[in-house]
Amino acid sequence: MIEAIVGLTALGGGLGVFLGIAAKRLHVDSSPLEGDIEDILPGQNCGQCGYPGCAAAAAAVAKGEAPVTVCPPGGRVVAQALAAKLCLSVDLSGIADSGPMVAHVDETTCIGCTKCSRKCPTDAIVGAAKQVHTVVSDACTGCGACVETCPAEGIALQPVPVTLQSWYWPKPGEAPPASDGVLTQ
């Protein structure tokens, strides 16, 4: 029993030293600009930009392979922040800034085919086969993949509902947030 404990302790210590040395020798320095750009991006990793995640999109923007308007969920705000960070001028006339959106399933048209839940990258759509589906709005990134997939056209993107946690006081001269004026809990 003691031999086994000593043997496993020695093996664990030896592997720990080996991994520590490997981490030092094989470390790849990333550009600090990539980290700054990734901090500006929303971090949803939704894939709407055509990259597998925000880190890959940030690397592409830093290398000049992607425009600063690469992030659809970020809209104008993210594009302006990226342009300011990279000291670029950007034409924002082609960017629709609809604000944050979440998917909504129309329960009267949902046929329960589960195509939307299989397509959702964040598993925000909940429901079983031949049952009505629903969207967990806290997990939805608003990527729109489910909208394109739904054969019954029962899913639409809607603005994030204003709640006590997401409401903010608008700045002077700024339009109030789009809502019906009622805060939901």
N, C-alpha and C positions, 0 to 999 in steps of 0.2 A: 504494500500500500504506500509506504513512504517512498519507495523507488519510483512508483508511478507519479506521485506528486512532484518529486524532484525532477523527474524526466519531463513532465508536461510544463513545469515552471521554466526549465532550461530551454525547452523548445519554444515556448512563448516569448521568452526574453530574446532568444536568438533571432526569431522572426521579427520581433519588434525593432531590433537594431537594424536588421536587414532592410525593413520597410522604411525606417527613418533615413538611412543612407540613400536608398533608392529615391525617396521623395526629394532629397536635397540635390542629387545628381541629375534627375530627370525632370526637374521643375522647369516649366515653360513660362517665361514672363509674358504677361499680356499687357497690351497697351493701356495706359491709364485713361486714354480717351475713350476706349471701348467701355470701360467701367462707368465713366461719366455719362456716356450716351445710353447705356443700359439703365442707369438710374432715372433718366428722363423718360424712357419708354414706360408704358403702363404696367408691364410685367404680367400680362394676361397669358402669354404664350399660346395665343389662339391660332396662329398660323395664317391669318388673313393677309399678311404681307408677303407670303410665299416662302418664308423661312421657317425652320422648325421651332423657333422660339425667339424670344426677345434678345437673348444673348447673340444668336446668329445674325439677327437683323442689326444689332448694334455693331457687330464686327464688320458687316457689309457696309454700313453707313460710314464707319470710321475709315475703311479702305477706299471709299468713294465708289463702290460698286452698286450702291442703292441710293436713291434720292432721300432727302430729309422728309419727304411726304410718304414714306414707306408704311407708316402705321395708320390704318383706317380707324381703329377704335380711338386712337389718340386725337384724331382730327386736327384742327387748326392750332390748338394750344401746343400740342407736342411738336408739330411741324415748325412753329415759331420758335420754340425753345431749342430744338435741334439746330435750326438755322442760326440762332444767336450764339449757340455754343461753338459752331463751326465757322462763324463769321461769314455766312453766306446770305445772299438775298434770295428769297423764294417767292414765287407767284402762288398765292393761296386761293385764287379765284376758282380753281377746279375742285377744291376740297369742300365737300358738304360737311358742315359741322352740326350734326344733329344731337350732339351730346351723348352721354352713355345710354346704351340701349340694352334691353333684355328681350328674350324670346317669350312669346305668350301663345299658348295652345288654345284654340277655339274648341271648346269641349263638344260643341254641337256637330262639328265636322270631323273630329278625330276618329279614325277607324281602327286604331290600335295596331298598326302594322309594325311598330318598333323600329322603323327605318331611321326615324329622327334620333332615337336614343342611341342607336349604334353609330350614327354619324357624329354625335356630340363629342368634342374633344375633352370636355370637362365633366362629363357624366351628369349634367345638370337636368336632364330630362328623365323623369321617373314614371314608370308604368310598365305593365305586363302586356303580353300579346293579347289582342282582342279586348283590351281595356283602355279606358281614356287615360291619356298621358298628361302630365303637368310638368311645369318648369320650376326648379328651385332657383329663384332669382338671385340668391346670394352666390351661387356657383356659376351662373350664366355669364359668359364674357361678351355676349352680343355678336358673336362671329358670323351668324347667319347661315351656318352650314345646314342647320335643321330646316330652315325656310326653303332652301333649294331642294332638299331631299323629300319633303312631305308630298306624297302623291295626292292628298286631298286638299292641299293648299290651306291647311288649317292652322298654320303657324305664321305669326307675323312678329316683327321687331317693334317694340314699343319703348318709349322713353322710360327710364327708371322712375318708379313712383317716388314721390317726395315723402319721406318719413321724417320722424323727429331726429333720427341719426344723420340723414343726408341733407336736411334743409340747411340753407345758409342765408344770411342776410345779404341782399345784393348791395354792391357798392353804389354810391351816388351816381346817377346818370346811366346805370346799367339796368337792362330790362330784368324784371323778376324772373325766377325760374319758371319754365313752362309747366303748369299744373292746373288743376281745377280749383286751386286755392284751399283745398282741404288736405290737411296732414293726416296720413294714415299711420297706424301704429305698427 
